[in-house]
Amino acid sequence: MMKSIVVVALVATLAVSVAAKSNFSVGANSKSWAGSNSYFVHGMQEYEQDKLINALGSWGVKVMRIWVAGIGGCVKGSQCNGVPNFEDNIGSYNYETLAALDNVLVKLHKNGIKALIAPHDANMLNGANGNDCYGHAYGNSDNFYGSDQAKQQYDNRMAAILNYKSPNFGRPWSQMSDVILGFDIQNEPMIGSVDKLQQNDPDDWLCGRAGNMKKIIGNSGVKIATGGVGGSEYCCDHEFNIIDKVLYCDAIDILSVHGYMSEGSQWAYFIPSLSDKAASQGKHLMIEEWGIKDGMSFSDQVNVFNGAGVPWMYWEVTMSDQTQPCGTSSCCGGWDGFEIGITSGKGDVKDAVATANSVEGRQDWTGYVY
């Protein structure tokens, strides 16, 4: 997540001219869809897990994005149980983390929700969200992405995650397309390496990692998503979510767009043209992360996605948000302003999900979420 809100000055004629370049016609063979992110759901107390996931399922949510991450303490209104980091030391894995996520997969599956799994956070490379074992080992983002040794170590991490045999389903995660939509390559890869993004990933980190993931996944139907390359997409000098290195990579199935805009018109610069660009190369596109705060209009932005038939995942639907009093004994505060609680009036997520599920998808999501 890139939390800074970008104020973009758009000219209406520019948005029209961008849209006019697309020759992709609306009206695929499936409806659109909607989902939510939750990087801490695997640490939530079980009764809160149930309440959150059951609510999302009843709304018709199709996907929840979950993270291979350590968690504990007060997180966005929920008092979480301690879950260890998956990899405190490079090459040494805490499978307790994956077991906690696997229990969440059971609840999601029962509610008709598929999981999208983020296996690592680029913001932990001595970045905005901290400094993990890779950040400590390589010092910064550029060193990490440019190192052949780091590539191998990261591939080993991915293999450990993809090959993890689910205690609940009896199969490796890489072979569970009925439960798991897919895996991001990383959350917001190269967000701290703008020079490398401007050079179109000269170390071939993105497609190289995706190719090694695909060797494990094979033809199982589990997809590979980009995870929001470079963080938030915004006009006019930070447009990296679908750089050529991912657009033309055969191993990548889904291009993930991240963005924290202040109004819907700023999204209109990208949507639906990015979806059509992805489709031109046989790839799918989704809004993987977006959120509002400080009086912004939820409906103003979500209407752009639903109006174009492009699927979206909110950052993030939680038990409660900063506009509400705590509704449970474990509620502890700790919000950052982007959350929308399941009973909050901040934004009508339930209605927006219903609309997403009713409109024609700009792309056909059969075999993905349908």
C-alpha positions as CSV (number, residue, x, y, z in Angstrom):
1,M,0.0,0.0,0.0
2,M,1.2,3.5,-0.9
3,K,-0.7,5.7,1.5
4,S,0.0,9.1,0.1
5,I,-3.0,10.6,-1.7
6,V,-2.1,11.9,-5.1
7,V,-3.8,15.0,-6.3
8,V,-3.9,14.8,-10.1
9,A,-5.1,17.6,-12.4
10,L,-7.0,16.0,-15.3
11,V,-8.4,17.6,-18.4
12,A,-11.7,16.0,-19.5
13,T,-10.6,15.9,-23.1
14,L,-7.5,13.9,-22.2
15,A,-9.6,11.2,-20.6
16,V,-11.8,11.0,-23.7
17,S,-8.9,10.8,-26.0
18,V,-7.3,8.0,-24.0
19,A,-10.6,6.0,-24.0
20,A,-11.0,6.5,-27.7
21,K,-7.7,4.7,-28.3
22,S,-9.2,1.5,-27.0
23,N,-11.0,-0.9,-29.4
24,F,-11.9,-3.5,-26.8
25,S,-15.6,-3.9,-26.6
26,V,-17.6,-4.3,-23.4
27,G,-19.7,-7.5,-23.0
28,A,-17.6,-10.5,-22.1
29,N,-19.0,-13.9,-21.0
30,S,-18.9,-13.2,-17.2
31,K,-19.9,-10.5,-14.8
32,S,-17.4,-8.3,-13.1
33,W,-16.6,-8.9,-9.4
34,A,-15.4,-7.2,-6.2
35,G,-13.2,-8.1,-3.2
36,S,-11.3,-6.8,-0.2
37,N,-7.8,-6.9,1.2
38,S,-6.9,-8.0,4.7
39,Y,-3.3,-8.4,5.6
40,F,-4.1,-9.4,9.2
41,V,-7.1,-11.6,9.0
42,H,-5.0,-14.7,9.9
43,G,-4.2,-13.1,13.2
44,M,-7.7,-12.0,14.1
45,Q,-9.6,-13.9,16.9
46,E,-11.7,-16.6,15.4
47,Y,-15.1,-15.1,16.2
48,E,-14.0,-11.9,14.4
49,Q,-12.7,-13.9,11.5
50,D,-16.0,-15.6,11.2
51,K,-18.0,-12.4,11.4
52,L,-15.9,-10.6,8.8
53,I,-15.7,-13.4,6.3
54,N,-19.4,-14.4,6.7
55,A,-20.4,-10.8,6.1
56,L,-18.2,-10.5,3.0
57,G,-19.6,-13.8,1.7
58,S,-23.2,-12.7,2.2
59,W,-22.5,-9.6,0.2
60,G,-21.2,-11.6,-2.7
61,V,-17.5,-10.8,-2.4
62,K,-15.5,-13.0,-4.7
63,V,-11.9,-12.6,-3.6
64,M,-10.0,-11.7,-0.4
65,R,-6.3,-10.7,-0.7
66,I,-4.4,-12.1,2.2
67,W,-0.7,-11.8,3.1
68,V,2.1,-14.1,4.2
69,A,3.1,-11.8,7.1
70,G,3.7,-11.8,10.8
71,I,1.0,-10.1,12.8
72,G,0.0,-9.4,16.4
73,G,-1.4,-6.8,18.7
74,C,-3.8,-4.1,17.8
75,V,-4.4,-3.9,14.1
76,K,-7.1,-1.6,12.6
77,G,-9.6,-2.1,15.4
78,S,-8.9,-5.8,16.0
79,Q,-6.8,-7.3,18.8
80,C,-4.8,-9.9,16.9
81,N,-3.2,-13.1,18.1
82,G,0.5,-13.4,17.5
83,V,1.5,-15.0,14.2
84,P,5.3,-15.1,13.4
85,N,7.0,-13.7,10.4
86,F,7.3,-16.4,7.8
87,E,11.0,-15.8,7.3
88,D,12.9,-14.1,10.1
89,N,16.2,-15.4,8.8
90,I,16.7,-16.0,5.0
91,G,16.0,-19.6,4.2
92,S,14.5,-20.5,7.6
93,Y,10.7,-20.7,7.4
94,N,8.0,-20.6,10.1
95,Y,5.2,-22.8,8.7
96,E,3.0,-21.7,11.5
97,T,2.3,-18.6,9.5
98,L,1.1,-20.6,6.5
99,A,-1.0,-22.8,8.8
100,A,-2.8,-19.8,10.2
101,L,-3.5,-18.6,6.6
102,D,-4.7,-22.1,5.7
103,N,-7.3,-22.0,8.4
104,V,-8.5,-18.7,6.8
105,L,-8.7,-20.5,3.4
106,V,-11.3,-22.9,4.9
107,K,-13.5,-20.1,6.0
108,L,-13.2,-18.3,2.7
109,H,-14.0,-21.4,0.7
110,K,-17.1,-22.1,2.7
111,N,-18.3,-18.6,1.9
112,G,-17.6,-18.8,-1.8
113,I,-14.6,-16.5,-1.7
114,K,-11.3,-17.2,-3.3
115,A,-8.0,-16.1,-1.9
116,L,-5.3,-14.0,-3.6
117,I,-2.1,-14.4,-1.7
118,A,0.6,-11.7,-1.4
119,P,3.8,-13.6,-0.5
120,H,6.1,-10.7,0.5
121,D,5.9,-6.9,0.9
122,A,8.4,-4.8,-1.0
123,N,7.8,-2.1,1.5
124,M,9.7,-4.2,4.0
125,L,13.0,-3.7,2.1
126,N,14.1,-1.0,4.4
127,G,11.0,0.8,3.4
128,A,7.7,2.3,4.5
129,N,6.5,-0.8,6.3
130,G,9.8,-1.7,8.0
131,N,12.9,-3.8,7.4
132,D,12.8,-7.5,7.2
133,C,15.5,-10.2,6.7
134,Y,16.0,-9.2,3.0
135,G,16.1,-5.5,3.8
136,H,18.8,-6.2,6.5
137,A,20.8,-8.5,4.2
138,Y,20.8,-6.2,1.1
139,G,20.5,-2.7,2.7
140,N,18.0,-1.3,0.2
141,S,15.6,-2.1,-2.6
142,D,18.1,-1.6,-5.5
143,N,20.6,-4.0,-4.1
144,F,17.9,-6.6,-3.5
145,Y,16.5,-6.6,-7.0
146,G,19.9,-6.4,-8.6
147,S,21.4,-9.4,-6.8
148,D,21.4,-12.9,-8.3
149,Q,21.8,-14.4,-4.8
150,A,18.7,-12.5,-3.6
151,K,16.8,-13.8,-6.7
152,Q,17.6,-17.3,-5.7
153,Q,16.7,-16.8,-2.1
154,Y,13.4,-15.2,-3.0
155,D,12.6,-18.1,-5.4
156,N,13.3,-20.5,-2.6
157,R,10.8,-18.5,-0.4
158,M,8.2,-18.7,-3.2
159,A,8.8,-22.5,-3.6
160,A,8.3,-23.0,0.1
161,I,5.0,-21.1,-0.1
162,L,3.7,-22.6,-3.3
163,N,4.6,-26.2,-2.3
164,Y,3.1,-25.9,1.1
165,K,0.7,-28.8,1.6
166,S,-2.5,-27.6,3.1
167,P,-3.4,-29.4,6.3
168,N,-7.1,-28.7,5.6
169,F,-7.3,-29.5,1.9
170,G,-4.5,-32.1,1.6
171,R,-3.0,-30.5,-1.5
172,P,-0.2,-28.0,-2.2
173,W,-1.3,-24.4,-2.4
174,S,0.0,-24.3,-6.0
175,Q,-2.6,-26.9,-7.0
176,M,-5.7,-25.4,-5.3
177,S,-7.3,-23.3,-8.0
178,D,-10.8,-24.0,-6.5
179,V,-9.7,-22.2,-3.3
180,I,-6.9,-19.8,-4.4
181,L,-7.3,-17.4,-7.3
182,G,-3.6,-16.8,-7.5
183,F,-0.4,-15.4,-6.0
184,D,1.1,-12.0,-6.4
185,I,4.8,-12.0,-7.3
186,Q,5.2,-9.5,-4.5
187,N,3.3,-6.7,-2.9
188,E,4.2,-3.5,-4.8
189,P,7.5,-4.8,-6.3
190,M,10.2,-2.2,-6.9
191,I,8.3,0.6,-5.1
192,G,11.6,1.7,-3.7
193,S,13.5,1.3,-7.1
194,V,12.0,3.9,-9.4
195,D,15.1,4.0,-11.5
196,K,14.8,0.3,-12.3
197,L,11.1,0.8,-13.1
198,Q,12.0,3.6,-15.5
199,Q,14.5,1.2,-17.2
200,N,11.8,-1.4,-17.5
201,D,13.2,-3.8,-14.9
202,P,16.7,-4.2,-16.3
203,D,17.5,-7.2,-14.0
204,D,14.4,-9.1,-15.2
205,W,13.3,-9.6,-11.7
206,L,9.6,-9.5,-12.3
207,C,9.2,-11.9,-15.2
208,G,12.0,-14.1,-13.9
209,R,10.3,-14.7,-10.6
210,A,7.0,-15.2,-12.4
211,G,8.6,-17.8,-14.6
212,N,9.9,-19.8,-11.7
213,M,6.5,-19.6,-10.0
214,K,4.9,-20.9,-13.1
215,K,7.2,-23.9,-13.2
216,I,5.7,-25.0,-9.8
217,I,2.1,-24.0,-10.5
218,G,2.1,-25.7,-14.0
219,N,-1.4,-26.1,-15.5
220,S,-3.2,-26.2,-12.1
221,G,-5.3,-23.1,-12.9
222,V,-3.8,-21.0,-10.1
223,K,-2.9,-17.6,-11.5
224,I,0.1,-15.3,-11.2
225,A,-0.6,-11.6,-10.5
226,T,1.9,-8.7,-10.4
227,G,0.9,-7.2,-7.1
228,G,1.0,-3.5,-8.1
229,V,4.4,-2.8,-9.7
230,G,5.8,0.4,-8.3
231,G,3.0,1.0,-5.9
232,S,0.2,3.5,-6.7
233,E,-0.4,4.4,-10.4
234,Y,-0.8,8.1,-11.0
235,C,-0.5,10.5,-13.8
236,C,1.8,11.6,-15.2
237,D,5.2,10.5,-14.0
238,H,4.5,7.4,-12.0
239,E,2.8,4.9,-14.3
240,F,4.5,1.6,-13.7
241,N,1.7,-0.9,-12.9
242,I,1.8,-2.4,-16.4
243,I,5.3,-1.7,-17.7
244,D,6.3,-3.7,-20.7
245,K,8.3,-6.2,-18.7
246,V,5.1,-7.5,-17.1
247,L,2.7,-6.7,-20.0
248,Y,4.7,-9.0,-22.4
249,C,5.7,-11.7,-19.8
250,D,4.0,-15.0,-20.7
251,A,4.1,-16.3,-17.1
252,I,1.9,-13.5,-15.8
253,D,-1.8,-13.8,-15.9
254,I,-3.2,-10.8,-14.1
255,L,-2.0,-7.2,-14.0
256,S,-2.7,-5.6,-10.6
257,V,-3.4,-1.8,-10.4
258,H,-2.9,0.1,-7.1
259,G,-4.1,3.6,-6.6
260,Y,-5.1,6.1,-3.9
261,M,-6.9,8.9,-5.7
262,S,-8.9,11.7,-4.2
263,E,-11.7,11.5,-6.8
264,G,-13.2,9.3,-9.4
265,S,-12.1,11.5,-12.4
266,Q,-8.5,10.7,-11.6
267,W,-9.3,7.0,-12.1
268,A,-10.9,7.8,-15.4
269,Y,-7.5,8.5,-16.8
270,F,-6.6,4.8,-16.4
271,I,-9.9,3.0,-16.4
272,P,-10.9,1.3,-18.6
273,S,-7.9,1.9,-21.0
274,L,-5.5,-0.2,-18.8
275,S,-7.9,-3.1,-18.9
276,D,-8.0,-2.9,-22.7
277,K,-4.2,-2.7,-22.9
278,A,-3.9,-5.9,-20.8
279,A,-6.5,-7.7,-22.8
280,S,-4.6,-6.9,-26.0
281,Q,-1.8,-9.1,-24.7
282,G,-4.1,-11.9,-23.3
283,K,-3.9,-10.7,-19.7
284,H,-6.6,-9.8,-17.2
285,L,-6.5,-6.6,-15.1
286,M,-8.0,-5.8,-11.7
287,I,-7.9,-2.9,-9.3
288,E,-6.1,-4.8,-6.5
289,E,-5.8,-1.9,-4.0
290,W,-7.7,1.4,-3.6
291,G,-9.1,3.3,-0.7
292,I,-10.6,6.6,0.5
293,K,-10.2,8.8,3.6
294,D,-10.8,12.3,4.9
295,G,-14.2,12.9,3.5
296,M,-13.6,11.5,0.0
297,S,-16.5,9.8,-1.8
298,F,-16.5,6.0,-1.9
299,S,-19.3,5.9,-4.6
300,D,-17.6,8.5,-6.8
301,Q,-14.6,6.2,-7.2
302,V,-16.2,2.8,-7.2
303,N,-18.7,3.9,-9.9
304,V,-15.7,4.3,-12.3
305,F,-14.8,0.7,-11.8
306,N,-18.3,-0.7,-11.9
307,G,-19.2,1.5,-14.8
308,A,-16.4,0.0,-16.8
309,G,-16.9,-3.6,-15.7
310,V,-13.4,-3.7,-14.2
311,P,-13.1,-5.7,-10.9
312,W,-11.8,-4.1,-7.7
313,M,-10.6,-5.0,-4.2
314,Y,-11.0,-2.4,-1.4
315,W,-8.2,-1.5,1.0
316,E,-9.7,-2.6,3.3
317,V,-13.0,-3.9,4.8
318,T,-12.6,-4.3,8.5
319,M,-14.6,-5.0,11.6
320,S,-15.0,-1.3,12.3
321,D,-13.4,2.0,11.3
322,Q,-12.5,5.4,12.7
323,T,-16.0,6.7,12.2
324,Q,-17.6,4.2,14.6
325,P,-17.4,3.4,18.3
326,C,-15.8,0.1,19.0
327,G,-18.4,-2.7,18.6
328,T,-16.6,-5.6,20.3
329,S,-14.8,-6.2,23.5
330,S,-11.5,-6.6,21.6
331,C,-11.8,-3.4,19.5
332,C,-8.7,-1.4,20.1
333,G,-8.5,1.5,17.6
334,G,-5.4,1.8,15.5
335,W,-7.1,2.8,12.3
336,D,-5.3,4.8,9.6
337,G,-8.3,6.2,7.9
338,F,-8.7,3.9,4.8
339,E,-10.8,1.3,6.5
340,I,-14.5,0.7,6.0
341,G,-16.2,-1.3,8.8
342,I,-18.7,-3.9,7.9
343,T,-21.5,-1.9,9.6
344,S,-20.1,1.5,8.8
345,G,-21.8,4.3,6.9
346,K,-18.5,5.5,5.5
347,G,-19.2,3.7,2.2
348,D,-21.8,1.3,1.0
349,V,-19.5,-1.6,0.2
350,K,-22.3,-4.1,0.2
351,D,-24.3,-2.3,-2.5
352,A,-21.1,-1.7,-4.6
353,V,-20.3,-5.4,-4.5
354,A,-23.8,-6.2,-5.7
355,T,-23.4,-3.8,-8.5
356,A,-20.0,-5.2,-9.5
357,N,-21.6,-8.7,-9.6
358,S,-24.4,-7.5,-11.8
359,V,-22.5,-5.6,-14.5
360,E,-20.9,-7.2,-17.6
361,G,-17.2,-7.7,-17.1
362,R,-15.0,-5.9,-19.5
363,Q,-13.0,-9.1,-19.5
364,D,-14.2,-12.7,-19.1
365,W,-13.3,-14.0,-15.7
366,T,-14.5,-17.5,-16.3
367,G,-12.0,-19.9,-14.8
368,Y,-10.6,-17.2,-12.6
369,V,-13.4,-16.3,-10.1
370,Y,-16.3,-17.9,-12.0
